[in-house]
């Protein structure tokens, strides 16, 4: 058996809101710049008639732009040694480092230019496992994105692995 890398006060935070809610209005210029940077030149992002012909009420956005739109800029001085930003909402763990373990997405409704999207992130899960190199912690943060009509448009789950 191994000792816990998760302090009881951190385990008690499962389900807690870690960030948000943050609300932004989806802007065509930023969404189109994002699409161009990704090399996704689908006309539904640039031409309103094409978007409407495809069944959208107006221009839509590349799916992952929804998370980009909600990112709050941070100064480089808050970058940690492990490449992640210092974060006042971090979950305290008895580990030396945290690394990205993947991300899962559910896209439930289209997001269009002009929509107001609100994102809220909560601690979905926190558990300790035993791996080949010893114990590690799996931390899952879930962000729910809702539109101005209170519809959930997307959900992401970011998985962190800590040792």
Buried (B, 14 or more C-beta within 10 A) or exposed (E): EEEBBBEEEBBEBBEEEBBBEBEBEBEBEBBBEBBEEEEBEEEBBBEBEBBEEEEBEEBBBBBBBBBBBBEEEEEEEEEEEEEBEEEEEBBEBBBEEBEEBEEEBEBEBBBBBEBEBBBBBBBBEBEBEEEEEEBBBBBBBBBBBBBEEEEEBBBBBBBBBBB
